[in-house]
Amino acid sequence: MANHKSARGSRLAGSVRGVLVAGAVAAGAVVLTATPALAQPINIPGVGAIEIPGQLPAAPQSPSAPSVAPAPLASSHGTQALRAAESKLGSPYVWGATGPNSFDCSGLVQWAYKQAGISVPRTTYDQANAGSPVSKNALQPGDVVLFNGAEHVGIYQGNGRVVHAPTEGQPVKSTPVDAMPFYSARRF
């Protein structure tokens, strides 16, 4: 008799377990929604056929970001001034020239910002005191960068480069910022 009771208890536990599993499966089928194409019917004895939602395909992965993202632009005026300065790459350096065909360093900065509708002082020393100060580690394209105790100036391009009119015999060009002794930077 003990064996009969034990078997009966096992059957009862199995039935309860089966009902609980069926209930959980049914509840899952109600809670989870799936497209009919992904539903997979399953037959549970004593309950019947129940549709179980299939797994949806994994969402497509976005392409990995480039290892070096372009630096954000400082402002629309800075962007415009930078583009104007870049349009003069290769133009001759002439001391005291303010464009449009030849430049000295501060003349290039003044001319480029004028193209963006911003009035910037003429000399590097005055440019060093205008606009808002910017730390070297916060440089953004279009910022004005001063070198050698404010004796030289250029416009930051991003990615560690500056557009400037270097000196007699060298045209307007792009150079690494660290090629010259950094003094300060300004944002207009």
Secondary structure, DSSP 8 states (H G I E B T S, - for coil): -HHHHHHHHHHHHHHHHHHHHHHHHHHHHHHS---GGG-EEEEETTTEEEEE--------------SS-----S-HHHHHHHHHHHTTTT--B-TT-BSSS-B-HHHHHHHHHHHTT----SSHHHHTTSSEEE-GGG--TT-EEEEGGGTEEEEEEETTEEEE--STT--SEEEEGGGS-EEEEEE-
